[in-house]
Amino acid sequence: MIGDVFLIALYAALGAAGAGLLGAVALRALRKRSVAASLAVVAAVTVAAMLAGTLLVSWAMFLSDHDLWVVTMVCAMATVVSLVVALLLGRSVVKGSRELAEATRALGDDGSFTPPAAAPTAELAELSRQLAATSAKLAASRERERTLEASRRELVAWISHDLRTPLAGLQAMTEALEDGMVDDPRDYHARIRAEVGRMSAMVSDLFELSRIHAGVLALSPARMSVYDLVGDAIAGVDALAQEHGVQLVGDGVEPLPVEVDGREMSRVLANLLVNAIRRTPADGTVAVSARREADRVVLSVTDGCGGIPPEDLPRVFDTGWRGTHARTPPAGAGLGLAIVRGIVEAHQGRAAVHNVPGGCRFEVHLPAAV
């Protein structure tokens, strides 16, 4: 009995192996053809393996011709049904693949991707979702690139204007000094020094901004008190505030610990305070405060500029942006607030601005020291 079972298994294995070998050869020959043809081969191999094994076992068992014909007919019907199902499935997969390929081609042409309505398989559906996510990322990237390019062009135009004006003045003053047409050269020397200082500050800002954008801004964080940072910043701009008749108020500063680069954060506060002083009318007030909010320390500088138009608020920290009332010197090249945002974000914080009655408030959110 065991010998018969072994013999039957052997004949069935030989028949299946032969059909499988022929199927492998057919699949290799059709590897560059449609998936529908491969599915048809797989279905045919499955039925052929069963039929070959059955015929060999029937031959070995000496079945009657009638029984052999019945078995063959059953296998033939199974073959037809299997091929039809395989071809229908293959056609569906091919159609879904073509629709996905057409949608992907549109992604390469104009950057848009509209996924097919329905995918025939889970794998194609997942691929469609991934392509849709990639399309969204590419669209966002292109939008950022367009924004940066527009900002760069605007910045280049403003920098060119802001450099051309003092350079023309310097050229005129040096020519006047050379020709001996100046009664008091010391006045021209002072004006030349002021213009050179302003251009040097502009170049310094450009260098700082380029380091921020390149991601090479080296920070040396240390634990310090916000109270000391604000006190030093106020002392540094006190003379400018007196010159403009603006009062500086720093009563709302709590002695909160933060871990920051003192030099870079002092530059942030200095930029915010200088902007606030220049935008606040005489006899106005610039207030500085610091408070704790959950795991953040919030530094704020409130001025009396009268407010920023709501449509301009999202652009305040963009490179090269300047308000309509800040288009002329000594407003600078519109780099100060972009530098503020870059330094703050390098400290894992964020910069924000919103209008308040009579002016606007710039806020710097920093992680609180543990």
Secondary structure, DSSP 4 states (H G I P E B T S, - for coil): -HHHHHHHHHHHHHHHHHHHHHHHHHHHHTTTS-HHHHHHHHHHHHHHHHHHHHHHHHHHTT--HHHHHHHHHHHHHHHHHHHHHHHHHHHHHHHHHHHHHHHHHHHHHHS-----S--SSHHHHHHHHHHHHHHHHHHHHHHHHHHHHHHHHHHHHHHHHHHHHHHHHHHHHHHHHHTT--S-HHHHHHHHHHHHHHHHHHHHHHHHHHHHHHT------EEEEHHHHHHHHHHHHHHHHHHHT-EEEEEEE---EEEE-HHHHHHHHHHHHHHHHHHSPTT-EEEEEEEEETTEEEEEEE--S----GGGGGGTTSTT---GGGSSTTS-SS-HHHHHHHHHHHTT-EEEEEEETTEEEEEEEEEBP-
